[in-house]
Amino acid sequence: DVINKEKDALHQKELWLIKNDLDNDANSLSKIQKVYNHKVKLVSREDVEKAISQKNANVAYLHLVLPRTTSDKSRSWKFILSAEDGKPLFYTYAKTKIGDDGKLSAKDLKKMN
């Protein structure tokens, strides 16, 4: 709950997402903009690394922690971090199932509003 109180700070930044980290229901700007009401951009992994190394104060990015294998007991963790200082701005997790890769979904994006 403490981290998720930083949503106002998140909304002041542009959320940078990598397409490979997104679930099918959120894998394009048009799908994302239907559920997330703030600035967002699809970028490459290299773009995110550059924003972090430059400590870009205007960027937040997704750090995705996925299980090695999926089962009914697996979880995926989704952290939104500030590129400027690594400060967590939002996080959520989800139980994964066989066939569910645990990537960032439209449901997760709705929670970030």
C-alpha positions in Angstrom: 0.0 0.0 0.0 2.9 2.4 0.8 4.3 2.0 -2.7 0.9 2.4 -4.4 0.4 5.8 -2.7 3.0 7.0 -5.2 0.6 6.8 -8.1 0.4 10.6 -8.3 4.2 10.7 -8.9 3.7 8.0 -11.6 1.1 10.0 -13.3 3.6 12.9 -13.7 5.9 10.7 -15.6 5.7 9.0 -19.0 5.3 5.2 -18.6 7.7 3.4 -20.9 6.7 -0.2 -21.7 8.4 -2.9 -23.8 6.0 -4.8 -26.0 7.4 -8.2 -25.1 6.5 -7.5 -21.4 2.8 -6.9 -22.3 -0.1 -9.4 -22.3 -2.1 -9.7 -25.4 -4.9 -7.5 -24.1 -2.4 -4.6 -23.7 0.2 -5.1 -26.4 -0.5 -1.9 -28.4 -0.9 1.8 -27.7 -4.5 1.8 -28.7 -5.3 -1.1 -26.2 -3.3 0.6 -23.4 -4.9 4.0 -23.9 -8.4 2.4 -23.5 -7.5 1.5 -19.9 -4.6 3.8 -18.8 -5.3 7.5 -18.8 -1.8 8.9 -18.6 1.3 9.3 -20.8 2.6 6.0 -22.1 5.1 5.0 -24.8 6.2 1.7 -26.3 10.0 1.5 -26.4 12.9 -0.9 -26.7 14.8 -2.5 -23.8 17.8 -0.3 -24.8 15.7 2.9 -24.5 14.8 1.9 -20.9 18.4 1.1 -20.1 19.4 4.6 -21.5 16.7 6.3 -19.4 18.0 4.6 -16.3 21.7 5.4 -17.0 20.8 9.0 -17.7 18.5 9.1 -14.6 15.7 10.5 -16.7 13.3 12.2 -14.2 10.4 12.1 -16.7 10.3 8.3 -17.2 8.8 5.4 -15.3 9.3 1.8 -16.5 8.1 -1.7 -15.8 10.3 -4.2 -14.0 8.7 -7.6 -14.5 9.6 -10.6 -12.3 8.2 -13.8 -13.8 8.4 -17.4 -12.4 10.7 -19.8 -14.2 7.8 -22.2 -14.7 4.1 -21.6 -14.3 1.8 -23.5 -12.1 -1.2 -22.8 -9.9 1.2 -21.6 -7.2 3.4 -19.3 -9.3 3.2 -15.5 -9.1 4.4 -12.8 -11.3 5.4 -9.4 -9.8 5.1 -6.2 -11.7 6.9 -3.1 -10.4 6.8 0.4 -11.9 10.0 2.2 -11.1 11.3 5.7 -11.6 14.2 5.8 -14.0 15.6 8.8 -12.1 16.3 7.0 -8.8 14.7 3.5 -9.0 12.0 4.5 -6.5 9.0 2.1 -6.7 5.9 4.0 -7.8 3.5 1.1 -8.2 3.4 -2.7 -7.8 1.0 -5.5 -8.2 1.3 -9.3 -8.5 -0.8 -12.0 -10.0 -1.1 -15.7 -9.6 -0.1 -17.4 -12.8 -1.6 -20.6 -14.3 -0.3 -23.0 -16.9 -0.6 -21.1 -20.2 -0.6 -17.7 -18.5 2.8 -15.9 -18.8 2.1 -13.3 -16.1 2.9 -10.3 -18.2 1.5 -6.8 -17.6 -2.2 -6.8 -18.5 -5.0 -4.4 -19.1 -6.3 -5.2 -15.7 -2.9 -4.2 -14.2 -2.9 -0.9 -16.2 -6.4 -0.1 -14.9 -5.1 -0.4 -11.3 -2.5 2.3 -12.1 -5.0 5.0 -12.8 
